[in-house]
Amino acid sequence: MTEAPDEFLDRLAAGAERASAAVVVDLERERTLAERLSGRPGRTVALTLTGDDRRCTLRHDRAGWRGEVARVVGGIVIAREALPLGPWLDVFAAEVAASAARAAGDAAAARRAFAVLGLEDGASAFAVDRDAVEAGLAALVSAARATLPEDAAAAVARIVALLQEALPGATGEAEALVRRTATVYLPDTLRAYAALPADWARTGALRDGSSPADALRAQLASIEEAAARMRDAAVEDDADALLLNGAFLEQRFGA
């Protein structure tokens, strides 16, 4: 790490607050006498992020970086764990991502939070290269089986099969729509879910009361329905049906 510790802590706090307005980050500063007299803020020596049931604290002193994650229930700390910087950053990023997803009611907010923080989102397996769609789709099924709930992975396999059926006979606008579904809409949906902490993804609550896993299932059901219609439209060369599917997918998943 080349930047000064206080600059890193300030940047981390600012990134967390940009990633989610619901995040609460407190900074601890040390000030020299001259800084106190002049009203200068001093340097940041620690930050604390308070989540629903976890409190993440990172401190830098003469001993180096010291990370701690505390489990909090009803305002009372029931467990503490000391962590090195790398693992602590993973927990910190996961808390920010969960907060962003919970506040937005959208699992995709988690992936955006990781991007803002500049940390890996753990979802790189869910990518389909536009120049290798067939191979990418096959890899997508394998990654889904290894990462997603069983029923969601099965839905991914069905969607991939539909897209693979549609691709050979699709031309022009039809081919562009099938490829966009294969390289953008489906992978983005899976990456948004994979960016979440695994335990929270299964049981956490979004604004509508559903879990991220429930939201994933609903999104995959929409993509599967559209993919089936695309396959049929491509086979029947039905331009109107393709336009309707393209508009639906863009509205539902384009943002």
Phi, psi and omega in degrees: 000118187270332181282159180296148182304319181293326178292321178296316179297318179297318181293321180295317179295317180295321179296319179297319181289328174290323184291327181207123179292343182277351182285139176245114180239125177252137179250139174253130183238152172246137181232138174284169178301318180298322180291323177296316182294326182270353180080013178284150188288340184084191183253147179282130180244346181199152171228152178226126174253127180253116177259194181296316182223012177224145176236119184254122181236132177235128183231145174235126177219198183298335180278353181105207182278134177228113179255145177219138173239122181249138174270126186238128177232121180059033179081001182249131178284121181253348178199148177228146176221126176276134182228144170296168186303312184301303178299326179296318179298324177299315180294317180301312180297321179296321179294318178296317180297316179297320178296317180296316181294318181296317183289323183275342185069027187211121182297335179298335178298330178297315181296321178295324179296316178298321180295318179297320180288343182074025180248155180296141181263000177069014185239019185294341179294337182266075179216140178234117180288133181297337180269357180214059187296314183300312179294321180295321179294320178297318179293328180298318179297316179297316180295323179295318180296329182275341191239322190267163171304151187304316182291326178291320178297322178295321178296320178299317179299320179293319179297316180299318179299318179296317179295321179294327176289325184283327188300311187301324183264000184272137176224161175058232182296325179297314180296319180299320181291317179298316181294323178293322176297319182288327187257344184235295189299310182290309180299320180298320178298317181289321179295323179300319179288316184295339180288343183279152171302134189304316183291320180290326179300325181280324191236347182294164184243130171275181186299328182274005179091349179280160175272160174303326178295321177296317180297320178300314181300318180294320180294319179294324177298320179294317180294320180296318179298316180293321180296322178295318178293322178297317179301314180295319181292322179294319179295320184269357182055048183262097185295321181297317179297322179295317179299318179296318179295319179297318179295318180298312182294321180296318180292321186279322189233352186295327180283000000 
